[in-house]
């Protein structure tokens, strides 16, 4: 019984360690030569900002996207 619990605990630990990488897509960051936070609201969060929504809706391309910059 303890072997089963130990194996379950190890499996749970490994799953929790790799869970954030299961939904991340660093290849997009490399492809676009941008930081993750260019499209996401914060590092490690799946929430998208305007650039991320544009990227998702336009077949994973930033072509045509103009970043709204606040001007003084």
Rosetta constraint file for C-alpha pairs under 8 A:
AtomPair CA 1 CA 5 HARMONIC 6.42 0.50
AtomPair CA 2 CA 6 HARMONIC 5.95 0.50
AtomPair CA 3 CA 7 HARMONIC 6.08 0.50
AtomPair CA 4 CA 8 HARMONIC 6.08 0.50
AtomPair CA 5 CA 9 HARMONIC 6.07 0.50
AtomPair CA 6 CA 10 HARMONIC 6.25 0.50
AtomPair CA 7 CA 11 HARMONIC 6.09 0.50
AtomPair CA 8 CA 12 HARMONIC 6.06 0.50
AtomPair CA 9 CA 13 HARMONIC 6.17 0.50
AtomPair CA 10 CA 14 HARMONIC 6.21 0.50
AtomPair CA 11 CA 15 HARMONIC 6.10 0.50
AtomPair CA 12 CA 16 HARMONIC 6.18 0.50
AtomPair CA 13 CA 17 HARMONIC 6.25 0.50
AtomPair CA 14 CA 18 HARMONIC 6.35 0.50
AtomPair CA 15 CA 19 HARMONIC 5.86 0.50
AtomPair CA 16 CA 20 HARMONIC 7.87 0.50
AtomPair CA 18 CA 22 HARMONIC 6.67 0.50
AtomPair CA 19 CA 23 HARMONIC 7.50 0.50
AtomPair CA 20 CA 24 HARMONIC 6.64 0.50
AtomPair CA 20 CA 44 HARMONIC 7.32 0.50
AtomPair CA 21 CA 25 HARMONIC 7.83 0.50
AtomPair CA 23 CA 46 HARMONIC 7.94 0.50
AtomPair CA 24 CA 44 HARMONIC 7.82 0.50
AtomPair CA 24 CA 46 HARMONIC 7.95 0.50
AtomPair CA 25 CA 29 HARMONIC 7.35 0.50
AtomPair CA 26 CA 30 HARMONIC 6.38 0.50
AtomPair CA 26 CA 36 HARMONIC 7.76 0.50
AtomPair CA 27 CA 31 HARMONIC 5.95 0.50
AtomPair CA 28 CA 32 HARMONIC 6.06 0.50
AtomPair CA 28 CA 60 HARMONIC 7.92 0.50
AtomPair CA 29 CA 33 HARMONIC 5.63 0.50
AtomPair CA 29 CA 34 HARMONIC 5.28 0.50
AtomPair CA 29 CA 35 HARMONIC 6.01 0.50
AtomPair CA 29 CA 36 HARMONIC 6.04 0.50
AtomPair CA 30 CA 34 HARMONIC 6.90 0.50
AtomPair CA 32 CA 62 HARMONIC 7.81 0.50
AtomPair CA 34 CA 38 HARMONIC 6.38 0.50
AtomPair CA 36 CA 40 HARMONIC 6.09 0.50
AtomPair CA 36 CA 43 HARMONIC 6.48 0.50
AtomPair CA 37 CA 41 HARMONIC 6.08 0.50
AtomPair CA 37 CA 42 HARMONIC 5.67 0.50
AtomPair CA 37 CA 43 HARMONIC 5.85 0.50
AtomPair CA 38 CA 49 HARMONIC 7.96 0.50
AtomPair CA 38 CA 51 HARMONIC 6.82 0.50
AtomPair CA 38 CA 52 HARMONIC 7.40 0.50
AtomPair CA 39 CA 48 HARMONIC 5.76 0.50
AtomPair CA 39 CA 49 HARMONIC 5.59 0.50
AtomPair CA 39 CA 50 HARMONIC 7.13 0.50
AtomPair CA 39 CA 51 HARMONIC 5.00 0.50
AtomPair CA 39 CA 52 HARMONIC 3.89 0.50
AtomPair CA 39 CA 53 HARMONIC 7.56 0.50
AtomPair CA 39 CA 55 HARMONIC 7.81 0.50
AtomPair CA 40 CA 45 HARMONIC 6.77 0.50
AtomPair CA 40 CA 46 HARMONIC 6.63 0.50
AtomPair CA 40 CA 47 HARMONIC 5.72 0.50
AtomPair CA 40 CA 48 HARMONIC 4.39 0.50
AtomPair CA 40 CA 49 HARMONIC 5.45 0.50
AtomPair CA 40 CA 52 HARMONIC 6.14 0.50
AtomPair CA 41 CA 45 HARMONIC 6.91 0.50
AtomPair CA 41 CA 46 HARMONIC 7.90 0.50
AtomPair CA 41 CA 47 HARMONIC 5.77 0.50
AtomPair CA 41 CA 48 HARMONIC 5.67 0.50
AtomPair CA 41 CA 49 HARMONIC 5.51 0.50
AtomPair CA 42 CA 47 HARMONIC 7.65 0.50
AtomPair CA 48 CA 52 HARMONIC 4.90 0.50
AtomPair CA 48 CA 53 HARMONIC 5.93 0.50
AtomPair CA 49 CA 53 HARMONIC 6.23 0.50
AtomPair CA 50 CA 54 HARMONIC 6.15 0.50
AtomPair CA 51 CA 55 HARMONIC 6.06 0.50
AtomPair CA 51 CA 62 HARMONIC 7.62 0.50
AtomPair CA 51 CA 65 HARMONIC 7.25 0.50
AtomPair CA 51 CA 67 HARMONIC 7.18 0.50
AtomPair CA 52 CA 56 HARMONIC 6.11 0.50
AtomPair CA 53 CA 57 HARMONIC 6.08 0.50
AtomPair CA 54 CA 58 HARMONIC 5.98 0.50
AtomPair CA 54 CA 62 HARMONIC 7.07 0.50
AtomPair CA 54 CA 65 HARMONIC 7.11 0.50
AtomPair CA 55 CA 59 HARMONIC 6.70 0.50
AtomPair CA 55 CA 60 HARMONIC 4.83 0.50
AtomPair CA 55 CA 61 HARMONIC 5.20 0.50
AtomPair CA 55 CA 62 HARMONIC 5.44 0.50
AtomPair CA 56 CA 60 HARMONIC 5.37 0.50
AtomPair CA 56 CA 61 HARMONIC 7.69 0.50
AtomPair CA 58 CA 62 HARMONIC 7.45 0.50
